[in-house]
Amino acid sequence: MTPELGHFALILALCVSLVQGTLPLLGAQYARREWIVLARPAAQATFLLMLASFGALAWSFYANDFSVQYVAEHSNSQLPTVYRFGAVWGGHEGSLLLWVFMLSGWSVAVAFFSRTLDETMVARVIAVLGLVMTGLLLFILFTSNPFNRLIPAAENGRDLNPLLQDPGLVFHPPMLYMGYVGFAVAFAFAIAALLSGRLDAAWARWSRPWTTGAWIFLTLGIALGSWWAYYELGWGGWWFWDPVENASFMPWLLGTALLHSLAVTEKRGSFKSWTVLLAIGAFSLSLLGTFLVRSGVLTSVHAFATDPRRGIFILILLVLVVGASLTLFAWRAPKVALGGAFGLISRESMLLTGNVLLVVACASVLLGTLYPLIIDALKLGKISVGPPYFNAVFVPVMTPVLFLLAAVPLARWKHTDIKEIALRMWIPGALALIAGALVPIAMGGWTVLTGLGVALSIWVAASGVIQVVRRVRSSMPPASFWAMHLGHFGVAVFVFGVTMVGGYQEEQDVRMEPGDTVSVGGYQFKMIEVKDVPGPNYSAAQGAFEVSRNGKVSQVLQPEKRNYFSSTMPMTEAAIDAGFTRDVYVSLGEPLEGKAWAVRVYYKPFVDWIWGGCLLMALGGVFAITDRRYRLRVKAASTVPTEVAAGLKGATP
Amino acid sequence: MKRWKKRAAIIGGGLVAVGIAAALVLNALNSNIALYVTPSEVFAGKAPKSQAFRIGGLVKEGSLRRDNLTVHFVVTDMVKDIPVAYTGILPDLFKEGKGAVVQVKQAESGEYVATEVLAKHDENYMPPEAKDALDKAQKSQGANKS
């Protein structure tokens, strides 16, 4: 019964979202108030219906209802309860349901937090979100219904893919989807602004916290995914330039560009068309990401068995979204007034350069990701593009971005003097050169890449610290100041981690028997034994490795090789001793003859700085949202009529 | 600065940047492409001689042999067999009778040396390239019989 209720709620949600997507839009166009005011209640209704639908699926998982096909394919009665909940989005159908559920959540949040916004604008934003939701609900109901019954019911479920039975999975997809879907809000704001012709500073200010919110979730989602791959896949890498990783990284690159371009639009009124294009681009890439992951057109470590019909449906949706929004852009953009002019060397021009470089980086990732598809479609054969391509393109494109990043906060709007910046940047510059020369030598060998990486990260970090110290001396800066510097400091930490891991990690695949010792990165690993241990829904071979340095034993690492009862595939659980300056990492390969095992041992210097940097960036985003000026608006607007308040907002810098 | 000078500087700078980016991208793309070939195509001499390439197919049942850390196995499209050697730890999902994609270079002894064996998340998943190889081989066999 519960699954049918969920299915019914889903169909009702489609009907309501259709209303949400059309009437408020028409109402805004023809100034019919009774249609405009429908937006908020419609958004609330869709959210409640999606909540019911999602809850019904979660309940089916909790109750082990194996008469539901999706549950039978992704769960098992032996599966621990936590993972039964995580399994709700462990497959295609459920993760799409989560996607739409989150979209309805974002629209209800817009409805709730935008009480002070112009009513017509809100109606348009919610309506655009409603249209997107309609498209995806049609997709779910026609190609991937999670509530399909299995008759006769299965005795037991096929179990969740063992790789996904991990705390990382419980959080990684929801975070990532919150980011993907959050860009729909930025997109909806852009479309609403195009429709109304009100592309002004006020629009940028409304749009900013939402975009930042989506960006925070996407940053955390990508970082979590990378961390999960690092410890769960047993390969010890943190980024593989895999098509699916690229699919999440491309919206992030454009989203980062969008954040900065929105700042210019809010403060100076420039870059309006550019900002709108970025908002359209970021959301389109989010949809493209969903298409790439779900269509199975690309060979990827993430590719799950898929149905080609689904790919075509998302592709049509993608073409509709991109086509319609670009047409609208071409029609309305020429009417957009130009913002303030700016000099050749100014904060605007520097931000624009950074923006363009981010877009170029995104385009090169897109090319590398889609190139095999294009070649295949042209019947020129099947090819793959390897990670070296991405590294070769990415480093030279991002180097000037990092170089500019340190200096932009010092530049003035409209026009800035290069000498003035140079005068204030010589200390970080000198520090960067010294560190770039010495740190790699101390680590055991200087190369161009490690020298460059260290120099750039010190350049960014040192200039940030100096600027903060100077600023704090005069008065307490606003949250947005801290946000910028925290985010940029996160980038520096991230770059440092990547440089160290890339330049100085050590890896060995060896054959080991109990009693054998192998030395990696100055640590000795002694294999003590491998014994069998039982788990709740698997049995495992568990190794014990004594880790020592200079004769002192620091820890015993226990990697596992698990065999889940419900599947024939073994699972590697790596054992990691994480530390501030290094990780040591042991994972079991296959058993060889006798008591010997193939063993993989890693030494990874500063690897945790990679994710630490991402956390700092996300934290910067949180600070940005809490900036007082977003809250001040609420107070001001509650006493002043909307139009007047909007005018005031436009006028203040 | 004059307005047209500023414009020219912006446009010129933009063009130079785009040119450099395009050069970088094309150069990197050219040197990092691996072609997919089927075992039958490798047999027919269609594999690139100097560049690494990828073979898709099934891991032949009973062909897996271990020699310390080096693993020898056969990738087949059910028509032609290609012997492959790989040193290192295989991904969890590598199994006899299942689909696999290997990136290889030819070694002197006639055996192909794999530098990478691709892993998948899902045990029921068949890499499209492996499936493609099987389909192609089946078709050509059917054509020979008729």
Interface residues (C-beta under 8 A of the other chain):
Chain A: N161 L163 L233 G234 W235 G296 V297 T299 V301 H302 A303 F304 A305 G343 L344 S349 V356 L357 V360 S364 L367 G368 Y371 G381 K382 I383 S384 V385 G386 P388 Y389 A392 V393 P396 V397 D509 V510 R511 S567 T568 M569 P570 M571 T572 S587 G589 E590 L592 E593 A598 R600
Chain B: M1 K6 A9 I10 G14 A17 V18 I20 A21 L24 V25 N27 A28 L29 S31 N32 I33 A34 L35 Y36 R54 R66 N68 L69 T87 G88 I89 L90 P91 D92 L93 K95 V101 L118 A119 K120 H121 D122 E123 N124 Y125 M126 P127 P128 E129 D132
